[in-house]
Amino acid sequence: MEKHFSAVVTKGKVAFVALCPELGVTSQGNSEKTALANLKEAIELYLEDEDVQKMLRKNPAKKAKICSIAIGS
């Protein structure tokens, strides 16, 4: 069964950082494409863990809402 998760990518000083907010999994890469590919692999490995599978059966991950907020005046 195919699962869909959100990915947020930001450019840091050294590399691109990719985050899956639903699972709290992060990865990085030299390009946005590489960071996303590395995040996909990290999520796949994370989901293989039996404890994670049990936790997700009890509390399924809900789709994250990604939005921007303004701070200051």
C-alpha positions in Angstrom: 0.0 0.0 0.0 1.4 3.4 -1.0 1.5 6.0 1.8 1.8 9.7 1.3 3.6 12.1 3.6 4.5 15.8 3.5 8.0 17.1 2.9 9.4 20.5 3.7 12.7 21.4 2.1 14.8 24.4 3.2 18.2 25.5 2.0 20.8 25.7 4.8 24.3 27.2 4.6 25.9 23.8 3.7 23.1 21.6 2.3 19.3 21.3 1.6 17.4 19.9 4.6 14.2 17.8 4.1 11.7 17.2 6.9 8.7 15.0 7.1 6.6 16.8 9.7 4.1 13.9 10.2 6.9 11.5 11.3 9.6 13.9 12.5 12.1 12.4 10.1 14.8 14.6 8.5 17.5 14.2 6.0 19.8 16.3 3.8 21.5 16.5 0.5 23.6 18.7 -1.8 20.5 19.5 -3.9 16.7 19.6 -3.3 16.3 16.5 -5.4 19.0 14.6 -3.4 17.5 15.8 0.0 14.1 14.5 -1.0 15.5 11.2 -2.2 17.4 10.8 1.0 14.3 11.7 3.0 12.3 9.1 1.2 14.9 6.4 2.1 15.0 7.6 5.7 11.2 7.4 5.9 11.2 3.9 4.4 13.8 2.8 7.0 11.9 4.5 9.8 8.6 2.7 8.8 10.4 -0.7 8.9 10.8 -0.5 12.7 8.3 -2.7 14.5 7.8 -0.2 17.4 7.0 2.5 14.9 4.6 0.3 13.1 2.8 -0.5 16.4 2.7 3.2 17.3 1.3 4.2 13.9 -1.4 1.5 14.1 -2.5 3.0 17.5 -2.0 6.6 16.4 -2.0 7.0 12.6 0.0 10.0 11.2 -2.3 12.8 10.1 -1.5 14.9 7.0 0.4 18.0 8.1 -0.8 21.4 7.1 2.0 23.5 5.8 1.5 27.2 5.9 3.4 30.4 6.6 3.0 32.8 9.5 4.1 36.4 9.9 6.1 37.4 13.0 6.7 41.0 14.1 5.2 44.3 13.1 
